[in-house]
Amino acid sequence: MTEETQKSPQDGERIAKFLAHAGIASRRDAEKLIGEGRITVNGQTVRTPATKVTAADDIRFDGERVGGKAQIQLWRYHKPEGLVTTHKDPQGRATVFEALPPGLPRVVSIGRLDLNTEGLLLLTTDGGLARFLELPSTGWRRRYRVRAYGRATQSQLDRLKDGVTVEGVSYGPIEAVLDQVQGGNVWLTISIHEGKNREIRNVCRHLGLQVNRLIRLSYGPFQLGNLKRGEVEEVPRRQLVDQLGKKRAAELGLI
């Protein structure tokens, strides 16, 4: 019997949760790291995310010692297009985390922006906070500026308020405003709450529009504002607590 199976259910916390709080990855991505055999505990490769650990264990990611719970911090980052939102890309493409300015601690992203999407990406040291803010039940709206080739009317866009199903995928209510017609393109402002994979691109294609520029302007109460491409700015802790509410902030360990 190995050390990890000898531990009682009361000992420590699940390894995936520990890694998330240490800022290694979200719980979902931590489970992927475990499946890839990249996490060890006391010299043994972890085989299941149900493994319990404590701060006394020697926990390593790719051979590097993982510390305990990191101080919870949040940053606004202006992601340029051409970067993938992953810590390690199997295709060798440039990643967000390689492009971040020096001096930041290890961070995880709150949600993702695809390769050709630019704009606001929130980064945090805490996987628990990331998971909470990603949940549709949190209710935070994501707002985008969209340029797309083709034509659409406001009446077509208004029908998205009831949600839409595209190629078997159901999307919740979408707010879309036709801002401007420019040559063969239209400019739209689109707000969503779920943030499913490639949601805006897929819905626009359903309307006969081909997205050629996509910029996230806001995520919940946090705005892209005047951040320059590649620039990072920390969100003051008090502001984060105010936006979460004291009860939720306490549950997440912020206060």
Protein Blocks (a to p, Z undefined) as FASTA:
>chain_A
ZZklmpcfkgocafklmmmmnomacfklmmmmmmnopaceehiacfbfkbccdfkbccde
ehiacddddddddddddddehiacdfbdfklpacfklmpcehiacdddehjddfklgcjd
dddfbfklmmmmmpmklopacddddddeddddfklmmmmmnopaeehiacdddddddfbd
ghjbccdddddfkopghklmmmmmmnopacfbdcdfbgcjbcfklacehiacdddfklmm
mmnopklmmmnopZZ
